[in-house]
Amino acid sequence: MFVRLKYSKLSNRFAGNIFRKRIGWGKQLTKLLKFFYLLILLTVEIIGDLLFLWKRFSCKKNINPEKILIARIDQFGDVLFSTFLVSLIKKKYPNTEVHYLVHPKTKVLLEKNPNIEQIYFWQDFFLHFIIGRPEGRRKKRSFWQITQDNIQTLKLLKKEKYDVIINSRAYSPSWNFFWKLAQPACLVSFDISEQSFLSDYQISYNFHEEDWKNHLRLLKPLGIEGKDCCFSPQFFNCDYQGLKKKAKLSKDFVVISPVSFDKERLWDRDSWQGVIRFLIGEDFEVVLIGLESQKPYLLEIASLMKSDKVRILTNLSIPELASLIKLSKFVLCIDSFITHLSIALRKQVICLINEEVYYLKGVSKPRWVIDAKSMVPLIPNVTILSTLRTKSSLLIDYCKKLIESERKTNSLLW
């Protein structure tokens, strides 16, 4: 069934670049490049299935793993998002070693996690050289240096002799080829990976469903079902002393993260100012956070407040940021990483999302994007609002509910 569906999709894409009419030399060139790319991809998939499809049937169906590797070569929010898998694995197999394979800059998210025995690094070329995302790259490394580092990592992974490698990247290219070279007993991945023929277990990915539920299915070959499970990422690397050295904060403060790498995600400045005025009026200190490169935008928001109750912090490490969130009353943000970090720290969070940012042709509904919300779990301590339809008055109403709850119980409900 999977093989037939895969080839149907690939054939439709291949045919589309033959018969689809394109105007302009640029679009014609793109069409030609896609044609040859898909021609190579189809050939590789056919050869790969002929060589490796039989191995899926010889893979152990009842897995009792001693060592598992989770491959998550992504940005900060994606790596933190995936850590909810760890506690579920440890609950089912308490003596199993869980290792992680991540981009080096995300190591800080996994440090001090008692459920993760080893962290390995893989430097994805796209993430390393991506335009507009230089933060987190402490060293500039050449293509050759990155290749050498990755080869050394692959040798180390091979020595580990993993029972299971879980490729939790949900989009292509997912590099099943490299994980297969590590020679695990079983390789589990989503069925939208381009190197699909190398995987022993293909897990369906539903774009119309919450993303944590998709990822939960990766554990199905391990006998872990989703009936009694919930989304609960892990973070143990707080630094309260470091935060104390950088900022003296009042007892009652709210954290606001109004920034993003993508300008189209931003909520309008005037609306933020309206919310901040309300919070100041309720006797809260407001802490605006972001990266140093985002400070000018934060200053724009704070410029009209003229209040000593508005502070800007842009020089925080992730452990310091986690400490700040943990001590706050609640969090307002537009970024999924801050949302997932708040969830991991058991803190109430309101997340504003621009649904049109993640529009996927053929998947999203007309003029409505469903997968943007899927990245933020719909659980009781998370409120999701649309940046396209939310006015400051609506966000203020939600803030009032959180404040009332906090003042009644002296602590926010989880």
C-alpha positions in Angstrom: 0.0 0.0 0.0 2.7 2.4 1.0 4.9 1.7 -2.0 1.9 2.1 -4.4 1.0 5.5 -2.8 4.6 6.7 -2.9 5.0 6.0 -6.6 1.6 7.5 -7.3 2.7 10.8 -5.7 6.1 10.8 -7.3 4.6 10.0 -10.8 2.1 12.8 -10.5 4.9 15.3 -9.5 7.0 14.0 -12.4 4.2 14.3 -14.9 3.3 17.8 -13.6 6.7 19.1 -14.7 6.1 17.7 -18.2 2.6 18.9 -19.0 2.3 22.0 -16.7 2.5 25.2 -18.7 5.0 27.8 -17.4 5.5 31.3 -18.7 8.9 33.0 -18.5 12.4 31.6 -18.8 12.9 31.5 -15.0 9.9 29.3 -14.5 10.8 27.1 -17.5 14.3 26.6 -16.0 12.7 25.7 -12.6 10.4 23.2 -14.3 13.4 21.7 -16.1 15.5 21.3 -12.9 12.5 19.7 -11.1 12.0 17.3 -14.0 15.6 16.0 -13.8 15.6 16.0 -10.0 12.4 13.8 -10.0 13.8 11.6 -12.8 16.8 10.9 -10.6 14.7 10.5 -7.5 12.3 8.0 -9.2 15.3 6.0 -10.4 16.9 5.9 -6.9 13.6 4.9 -5.3 13.1 2.1 -7.7 16.6 0.7 -7.3 16.4 1.3 -3.5 13.1 -0.6 -3.2 14.5 -3.5 -5.3 17.5 -3.8 -3.0 16.1 -3.0 0.4 12.3 -3.7 0.4 12.9 -7.4 1.4 14.8 -6.3 4.6 11.7 -4.8 6.0 10.1 -8.2 6.3 13.2 -9.6 8.1 13.2 -6.8 10.7 12.2 -7.9 14.2 8.6 -7.1 14.8 8.8 -7.4 18.6 11.5 -5.0 19.6 13.0 -5.0 23.1 15.6 -2.3 22.6 18.7 -1.8 24.8 19.9 1.3 22.9 17.9 3.9 20.9 19.0 6.9 18.9 16.6 9.8 18.1 17.8 11.8 15.1 16.5 15.4 15.3 18.7 17.7 13.2 16.6 20.8 13.4 16.2 24.2 15.0 15.8 24.8 18.8 12.0 24.5 18.9 12.0 21.3 16.9 14.6 19.6 19.1 12.8 20.6 22.3 9.5 19.5 20.8 10.8 16.0 20.3 11.9 15.4 23.9 8.4 14.3 24.9 9.3 11.0 23.2 12.1 10.3 25.7 9.9 10.0 28.8 7.6 7.7 27.0 10.5 5.4 26.0 11.9 5.4 29.5 8.5 4.6 31.0 8.1 1.5 28.7 11.8 0.5 28.8 13.5 2.0 31.9 16.8 0.3 31.3 17.1 1.4 27.7 19.8 3.9 26.8 18.4 6.9 24.8 20.8 8.8 22.7 20.2 12.0 20.6 21.7 13.2 17.3 21.3 16.9 16.9 22.8 20.1 15.4 25.6 21.2 17.8 23.9 24.5 18.6 20.9 22.7 20.2 23.0 20.7 22.7 22.0 23.2 25.4 18.4 21.9 25.3 19.4 18.4 26.1 22.1 19.0 28.7 21.4 17.8 32.3 18.5 15.7 31.0 18.7 12.5 33.2 16.9 10.4 30.6 19.4 11.1 27.8 22.7 9.2 28.2 24.6 10.5 25.1 24.4 13.4 22.7 26.0 13.2 19.2 26.2 16.0 16.6 25.4 16.2 13.0 25.9 19.4 11.0 23.1 19.8 8.5 24.4 21.8 5.5 21.1 23.6 5.1 20.9 24.6 8.7 24.5 25.7 8.8 24.4 27.9 5.8 20.8 29.0 5.8 20.3 32.7 5.2 18.9 34.7 8.1 19.7 32.2 10.8 23.3 32.9 11.9 22.5 32.9 15.6 23.8 29.8 17.3 26.7 29.4 14.9 29.7 30.1 17.1 32.2 29.0 14.5 32.2 29.4 10.8 33.1 26.1 9.3 33.7 25.1 5.7 31.8 22.5 3.7 34.8 20.2 3.9 35.2 20.6 7.7 31.5 19.8 8.2 31.8 16.7 6.1 34.8 15.5 8.1 32.9 16.1 11.4 29.9 14.2 10.1 32.0 11.2 8.9 33.5 11.0 12.4 30.1 11.1 14.0 28.9 8.3 11.6 31.8 6.1 12.7 30.8 6.6 16.4 27.2 5.8 15.7 28.1 2.6 13.9 30.1 1.5 17.0 27.1 2.0 19.2 25.2 -0.8 17.5 21.7 0.7 18.0 18.7 -1.5 18.2 16.5 1.3 16.9 17.2 4.6 15.2 14.2 7.0 15.1 14.4 9.6 12.3 11.9 12.1 13.7 12.3 14.7 10.9 9.0 15.0 9.2 10.1 16.6 5.9 12.6 15.7 3.2 15.4 15.3 2.8 15.5 13.3 6.0 18.8 11.5 5.3 17.7 7.9 6.0 20.8 7.0 3.9 23.2 8.2 6.6 21.3 6.6 9.5 21.2 3.3 7.6 25.0 3.4 7.4 25.0 3.4 11.2 23.7 -0.1 10.8 20.8 -0.2 13.3 18.7 -3.3 13.8 15.7 -1.2 12.8 15.2 2.2 11.3 11.9 4.1 11.9 10.9 7.2 9.9 8.0 9.1 8.5 6.6 7.9 5.1 7.3 11.3 3.5 11.1 10.8 3.6 12.7 10.7 0.2 15.0 7.9 1.3 12.0 5.8 2.2 13.2 2.5 0.8 15.9 2.4 3.5 13.5 2.5 6.5 12.3 -0.6 8.2 9.1 1.0 9.5 7.2 3.7 7.6 5.1 5.9 9.9 2.2 7.8 8.4 2.2 11.6 8.7 -1.1 13.5 8.8 -0.8 17.2 7.9 -4.3 17.7 9.3 -3.4 16.4 12.8 -1.5 17.8 15.8 2.2 17.3 15.2 2.9 15.7 18.5 0.4 12.9 17.7 2.2 12.3 14.4 5.5 12.0 16.3 3.9 9.7 18.9 3.3 7.2 16.1 7.1 6.8 15.7 7.0 4.8 18.9 4.4 2.4 17.7 7.0 -0.2 16.6 8.3 -0.2 20.2 4.8 -1.1 21.5 4.1 2.4 22.8 0.5 3.4 22.0 -1.0 6.9 22.3 -4.1 6.0 24.5 -2.8 7.3 27.8 0.0 9.6 26.5 0.2 13.4 26.5 2.6 16.0 25.1 5.2 16.9 27.7 8.6 18.0 26.5 11.6 18.0 28.9 14.0 20.7 29.9 16.4 20.5 32.9 19.0 23.1 32.2 18.0 26.3 34.1 20.5 28.9 35.3 19.0 31.0 38.0 22.3 32.4 39.2 23.2 33.6 35.7 19.8 35.3 35.3 20.2 37.0 38.8 23.5 38.5 37.7 22.0 40.0 34.5 18.6 41.2 35.8 17.0 42.2 39.1 13.3 41.4 38.6 10.2 42.1 40.7 8.1 39.3 42.1 5.3 39.8 39.6 6.3 40.0 36.0 5.1 38.7 32.6 7.4 37.6 29.8 6.6 38.8 26.2 8.4 37.5 23.2 7.0 39.6 20.2 9.9 38.7 17.8 10.5 36.2 15.1 13.0 35.5 12.3 10.2 35.8 9.8 8.7 39.3 9.5 5.4 37.9 8.2 4.8 36.3 11.6 4.9 39.5 13.5 1.9 41.0 15.3 1.4 44.7 14.9 3.4 47.0 17.3 0.4 49.1 18.4 -1.5 46.0 19.6 1.5 44.9 21.7 1.7 48.3 23.3 -2.0 48.1 24.2 -1.5 44.8 26.0 1.6 46.1 27.8 -0.3 49.2 29.0 -2.9 46.8 30.5 -0.3 44.7 32.2 1.4 47.7 33.7 -2.0 48.9 35.0 -2.4 45.6 36.7 0.9 46.2 38.6 2.9 43.7 36.5 6.4 44.3 35.3 6.8 43.5 31.6 10.0 41.8 30.3 10.4 41.9 26.5 12.8 39.2 25.3 14.6 38.5 22.0 18.0 38.2 20.4 20.4 41.1 20.3 19.7 41.6 16.5 16.0 42.0 17.3 16.6 44.7 20.0 15.6 47.6 17.6 12.1 46.2 17.2 11.8 45.6 20.9 12.8 49.3 21.5 10.1 50.4 19.0 7.5 48.6 21.1 8.8 49.9 24.4 9.4 53.4 23.2 6.0 54.9 23.9 5.5 53.2 27.3 7.7 55.6 29.3 7.6 53.3 32.3 10.2 51.7 34.5 8.0 48.6 34.5 9.0 47.7 31.0 12.4 46.0 30.5 14.2 44.6 27.6 16.5 41.5 27.9 18.4 40.3 24.8 21.6 38.8 26.1 20.2 35.8 27.8 21.5 32.2 27.3 18.8 29.5 26.9 19.3 28.3 30.5 18.9 31.9 31.7 15.8 32.4 29.5 14.3 29.2 30.9 14.8 30.5 34.4 13.1 33.8 33.5 10.1 32.0 32.1 9.9 29.7 35.1 9.8 32.7 37.5 7.3 34.6 35.4 3.5 34.7 36.0 2.8 33.7 32.4 4.2 34.1 28.8 3.0 35.8 25.6 4.8 35.0 22.4 4.6 34.4 18.7 7.4 31.8 18.4 7.0 28.1 18.8 10.3 27.6 20.6 9.2 29.9 23.5 5.9 28.1 23.6 7.5 24.6 23.8 10.0 25.9 26.4 7.1 27.3 28.5 5.3 24.0 28.3 8.4 22.1 29.4 8.6 24.4 32.4 4.9 24.0 33.2 4.1 27.6 32.6 0.9 29.1 31.1 1.5 30.5 27.6 -0.5 32.4 25.0 0.9 31.9 21.5 -0.1 34.1 18.5 0.3 32.4 15.1 0.1 33.7 11.6 -1.7 30.8 9.9 -0.7 31.9 6.4 3.0 31.5 7.0 2.9 27.7 6.5 0.6 27.5 3.6 1.1 24.1 1.8 -0.4 23.8 -1.7 -2.5 20.7 -1.9 -2.6 20.2 1.8 -3.8 23.5 3.4 -7.4 24.6 3.0 -8.1 27.6 0.8 -6.8 30.8 2.5 -6.4 28.9 5.7 -3.4 27.0 7.0 -3.9 24.1 9.3 -0.3 22.9 9.9 0.9 26.2 11.5 -1.3 25.4 14.5 -0.4 21.8 14.5 3.1 22.7 15.6 1.7 24.1 18.9 -0.1 21.5 20.9 -3.7 22.1 21.9 -3.4 21.3 25.6 -5.0 23.1 28.6 -2.1 25.4 29.5 -1.6 26.7 26.0 -3.8 29.3 24.3 -3.5 29.9 20.6 -4.7 33.1 18.9 -4.4 34.3 15.3 -2.3 37.3 14.5 -4.6 37.9 11.6 -7.8 38.1 13.6 -6.7 39.0 17.1 -7.1 42.6 18.4 -5.3 43.8 21.6 -8.7 43.8 23.4 -9.0 40.0 22.8 -5.5 39.2 24.1 -6.2 41.4 27.1 -9.4 39.4 27.9 -7.3 36.2 27.9 -4.7 37.9 30.1 -7.4 38.8 32.6 -8.5 35.2 32.9 -4.9 34.1 33.6 -4.5 36.9 36.2 -7.8 36.1 37.9 -6.8 32.4 38.1 -3.4 33.3 39.5 -4.8 35.6 42.1 -7.4 33.1 43.2 -5.0 30.2 43.7 -1.8 32.1 44.1 -0.3 30.0 41.3 -1.4 29.4 37.8 -3.2 26.2 37.1 -1.4 23.5 35.0 
